[in-house]
Amino acid sequence: MMQAHAKLTDEGEGNEDAASDARLIERVRAGDVEAFSELVKRHQRSLFRVIGAHVPPGEVAELAHECFINAFQSLEKLQQPAAFRGWLTSIAMRRCADHWRSAYRTGARQSTLDVEESEWLDGALMERATDSFHKMAGAPETRQILQKLFSFLSAEDRLVLELFYAAEYTADEIAQRMGWSTQKVKVRAHRARHKLRDIFAKEMDGWGETSMVRP
């Protein structure tokens, strides 16, 4: 679920913390399973924040649990133990994408916009500049409206817009977390933004047809 939040980057993790993570990981690899519990305690709060920014509240705990299981099972693949936090965040982003991909396949959609929401967003989307879209996506009054429209986007399109415009990640940061090239992030964000406008246009057309038959 898109929401305003401080950008989570690896910059907040000091060298000392990263080194401590690396030591814990070495202990886990040596057979000390309890050391992984320490990693969970250390990163649980930040992981919940990352996941909670992209999925409904009721789904956060389960997805976080799956992320930690995935991390534990894949720990041998982590080439830089000191980069555990960023690696865990990448796992979380993939799980969020899986969540919305499943919802997209099953046709799960939020309710369509009401007339007040439609009128407000119609005016907001008249601005085509990226900066204007950026500001609009981060506005508190817009989040609920965009959340409804986002339910019609693919998982990847949804996440790239949330990361780019709401969480204010750079293209390079998104590329690192999604496993994409920076160019792909920029192209995807551009196309997703236009898809969102097209979806809104269809919603407006549908509402207009419905309103014509109302008494």
Buried (B, 14 or more C-beta within 10 A) or exposed (E): BBBEEEBBBBEEBEEEBBEBBBEBBEBBEEEEEEBBEBBBEBBEEBBBBBBBBBBEEEBBEEBBEBBBEBBEEEBEEBEEBBBBBBBBBBBBBBBBBEBBBEBBEEEEEBEBBEEEBBEBBBEBBEEEEEEEBBBBBBEEEBBEBBBBBBBBBBBBBBBBBBBBBBBBBBBEBBBBBBEBEBEBBBBBBEEBBEBBBEBBEEBBEEBEEEEEEEE
